[in-house]
Amino acid sequence: MDFPILSILVIVPLVGALLTLFMGGARAPKAKFIAAAFSAVTLVLAVYLLTIKPEDLADLTENYVWFKVSGVVKMNIIFQIDGLSILMVFLTALLVFLVVLFSWHEENNANYYHSLLLAMEVGLMGVYMAADYFLFYIMWEVTLIPMFFLISWYGGPRRHYSAIKFFIYTHVASVIMMIGIFIVVFSAHDGSHAVSFAFADVAANSALSEFMQIFVFGLLFFGFAVKMPVPPFHTWLPDAHVEAPTGGSVLLAGVMLKMGSYGIIRICLNQDIFSLAFGFWQPVMIGLGLFAMVYGAYACIAQNDLKKMVAYSSISHMGMVLVGMGCMSEIGIQFAIFQMFAHGIISGVLFMVCGIAGHNFGTRDMRLLGGMAGKFPVYATFMMFGFMASLGLPGLMGFIAEFGLLYGLWTYLAAHSLEWLIVFGLLDMMLTAGYYLWAMQKTLFGKLTDKIDLEHCHDIAKNEIAVLAVLCGLIALFGIMPSVAMDFITPYSSVLGPALEALL
């Protein structure tokens, strides 16, 4: 294919970000139209990628020389797409466009707000399509900056504290990840050629000892685990979510957290580099994943703030992704990727309904709400749909993802005579159903609250209805027809999964 579609997916939001950035003053209200137009173009291109047969995606590879010193070092801009990244690219384009529409009435420095959203899209697209370690790291860091300012400029009362905490945690983790990347890259250099950062070149020449494989795997895993996040390195997430604007929370949970799990699958589970480390790290990954599942769900029960509850639920659901990756099997990898995609869409609904509660009703405190279903039926409908999807109601995509991951976990446990550990999966399911049903009971049903002034409150706006309807429609579509997504995932997982199993 001669048309450089992958590069265009990065360039379009970059141009949009620059245009909206300079639309200050009287032109600021028009920034949303520019942001909507450029994010719509990006979404159309991402949807077009979904029409390409999975086996033909490799033909889209683009390679441009970025920096080269003959015989010394070579850094290229290499973009690739496959069954692991294509759904993440689509998810990024979809959520950015919908967040722009959802935030249509943002008036506080609207040009900066929409510029930050599009800048986020640039970094996210780069991370999910990069096939060069240096490019991957640069794009990883690019995502950090706009999210920091989204929280710091547009967040709640403790926004500055939360933004700095977010920056410190994620930047320190990325620096440790960078150290691991440099060790991997330079260990693959034998002096006969220039140092190459390309994924393929490093994999073909990697020569790490068993100890170094285990050590470097740990460095990279730490960097990715903080981003997911995995307890005990998770405390930045609830603070960031609670203080972030709704659009920032949607992108943070929907696609930024997936950068961590994506990095683990793409880099840590590379059998050409870390084949001797898998046996050591597999039980660690599964153990941490099981702990994250139960801890996150248990922490949700203690929350009174709707948004903080949903933030902890993200920790629990990403724990399931870690368990799937830790199984290092075809079914584990397959449903870990599907759960990444499913959680991205479902969390968009969850954080939007939480944001609407804070904006329309003046509070997210469940102790002050009650009986909202009778007065605000449209809001109640979308909240119930999102909560049911997240707790794994059959017929919705959350059920497909969680069922597959639990089956993959059971297969692993049965093979190692550890069947009793499945109790953690069952406990997670019960706690998840419990805190969501409890939250709905306190918020939507019972006697209409008299603790807040509802006289001037209103139900969901038309732009919010349209955005939520699209997300809920996709949740139902992929729940009824999961093959629409699985057709892209399966060719990738059917190669990686058996290769990992053969090494254990």
ABEGO torsion letter per residue (X at the ends): XABBAAAAAAAAAAAAAAAAAABBEAAAAAAAAAAAAAAAAAAAAAAAAAABBAAAAAAABBBBBABBBBGABBBBBBBBBBAAAAAAAAAAAAAAAAAAAAAAABABGAAAAAAAAAAAAAAAAAAAABABAAAAAAAAAAAAAAAAAAAAAABBAAAAAAAAAAAAAAAAAAAAAAAAAAAAAAAABAGABBBBABAAAAAAABABBAAAAAAAAAAAAAAAAAAOBBOAAAAAAAAAAAABBAAAAAAAAAAAAAAAAAAAAAAAABAAAAAAAAAAAAAAAAAAAAAAAAAAAAAAAABABAAAAAAAAAAAAAAAAAAAAAAGBAAAAAAAAAAAAAAAAAAAAAAAAAAAAAAAAGBABAAABEGAAAABAAAAAAAAAAAAAAAGBBGBAAAAAAAAAAAAAAAAAAAAGAAAAAAAAAAAAAAAAAAAAAAAAAAABEBBBAABBAAABBBBBAAAAAAAAAAAAAAAAAAABAAAAAAAAAAAAAAAAAAAAAAX
